[in-house]
Amino acid sequence: MRVGREPARERHNSSMQDGLLPLFPLQVVLLPGSQLPLHIFEDRYKEMIGEVLRDKLEFGVVLASEKGIVNTGCTATIDRVLREYSDGRLDILTRGRRRFEVLLLNDERSFLRGAVEFFDDDEPEQGKEAEQPLPDLLKNAIAFSQLPIDPEATDPRLSFRLAQDVSDLGFRQTLLAMRSEAERMRRIADFLPGYLQRRKRVQHTKDVAGSNGHGHKPPSSQDPSQES
């Protein structure tokens, strides 16, 4: 099986995968550049990851749902093996690399594989994105994120960096499939401030509940019959 043997390119708007890409369906949307720790314990994935490690391959992470898997995913490479267990289980740290669309599925082996087509962002029309500056909300979104990001810096994958801590799978999947960095940034500028505010409210509610609403931890409810 020859998978991912060609080096990653800066541009791969339409690149057919040579062979079949091993697929790992998860309740996760992996974004390019993001790290993903995984605990490998099923025999079929021990086999798959063993081959990935041996041949230095990529494998595809695709979002799994009750209806099956989505057809847009992101390849991962293994940065390092964190721990090996005596029974063959592994803890690994992976990183998102290239986006792809699944064209055909193959279940001839113990793990799922797919014929895929890689894609990158479409080439923008000359001057089009420069004529449409990003909204000021974006700087607020970057400030809210508290990530060490310079809003004036040029980063073709800044949108993926900003979204790396967003837990909303639907939003992450939408970003993954979009083929314009400017459009992803506009979507984030609209989404991220409200999302982070909601997350802060949730955390505040948890803090208040944990302190019994008065800034103090609630007294333990010890059974009087057990008191010494």
Residue pairs with C-beta under 8 A, 6 or more apart in sequence:
1 19
1 20
1 51
1 55
1 57
2 18
2 19
3 17
3 18
3 19
3 20
3 21
3 22
3 55
3 57
3 58
3 59
4 17
4 21
4 57
4 58
4 75
4 77
5 18
5 57
6 18
8 97
8 98
9 15
11 120
12 98
12 118
12 119
12 120
13 119
13 120
13 121
13 122
13 123
14 117
14 118
14 119
15 117
15 118
15 119
16 116
16 117
16 118
17 100
17 115
17 116
17 117
17 118
20 106
20 113
20 114
20 115
21 58
21 59
21 60
21 75
21 100
21 113
21 114
21 115
21 116
22 48
22 51
22 52
22 57
22 59
22 60
22 111
22 112
22 113
23 59
23 60
23 61
23 62
23 69
23 73
23 102
23 105
23 111
23 112
23 113
23 114
24 38
24 45
24 48
24 59
24 60
24 61
24 62
24 76
24 111
25 62
25 63
25 64
25 69
25 112
26 61
26 62
26 63
26 64
27 63
27 64
27 169
28 36
28 61
28 63
28 169
29 63
29 74
29 169
29 172
29 173
29 176
30 36
30 61
30 73
30 74
30 76
30 94
30 96
31 74
31 96
31 160
31 163
31 164
31 172
31 175
31 176
32 74
32 96
32 97
32 98
32 99
32 157
32 160
33 95
33 96
33 157
33 160
33 161
33 164
34 95
34 96
34 160
34 164
35 79
35 93
35 94
35 95
35 96
36 61
36 76
36 93
36 94
36 95
36 96
37 82
37 91
37 92
37 93
37 94
38 91
38 92
38 93
38 94
39 89
39 90
39 91
40 46
40 49
40 89
40 90
40 91
40 92
41 89
43 88
43 110
44 110
44 111
45 111
46 88
46 89
46 90
47 110
47 111
48 59
48 110
48 111
49 59
49 78
49 90
49 92
51 57
52 58
52 59
52 78
53 78
53 81
58 75
58 76
58 77
58 97
58 98
59 75
59 76
60 73
60 74
60 75
60 76
60 100
60 102
60 114
60 116
61 73
61 74
61 75
61 76
61 94
61 96
62 69
62 70
62 71
62 72
62 73
62 102
63 69
63 70
63 73
63 169
63 173
69 102
69 112
70 173
71 101
71 102
72 99
72 100
72 101
72 102
72 173
72 176
72 177
73 99
73 100
73 102
73 116
73 176
74 96
74 97
74 98
74 99
74 100
74 176
75 96
75 97
75 98
75 99
75 100
76 94
76 95
76 96
76 97
77 94
77 95
77 97
78 92
78 93
78 94
79 92
79 93
79 94
79 95
80 92
80 93
81 90
81 91
81 92
82 91
82 92
82 93
83 90
83 91
84 90
96 160
98 118
98 120
99 118
99 119
99 120
99 176
99 177
100 116
100 117
100 118
100 119
101 116
101 117
101 119
102 114
102 115
102 116
103 114
103 115
103 116
103 117
104 114
104 115
105 112
105 113
105 114
106 112
106 113
106 114
106 115
107 113
119 179
120 179
121 156
121 179
121 180
121 181
122 179
122 180
124 180
124 182
129 180
129 181
129 182
132 182
134 182
134 185
134 186
134 189
135 186
135 189
137 189
137 190
137 193
138 151
138 185
138 186
138 188
138 189
139 151
140 189
140 193
141 162
141 188
141 189
141 192
141 193
141 196
142 149
142 151
142 162
144 192
144 193
144 196
144 197
145 162
145 165
145 192
145 196
147 161
147 162
149 155
149 158
149 161
149 162
155 161
156 181
157 181
158 181
158 185
159 175
159 181
159 184
159 185
159 187
159 188
160 175
160 184
162 188
162 192
163 171
163 172
163 175
163 188
163 192
166 172
166 191
166 192
166 195
168 195
171 191
171 195
174 187
175 184
175 187
175 188
178 184
178 187
210 217
210 218
211 217
211 218
212 218
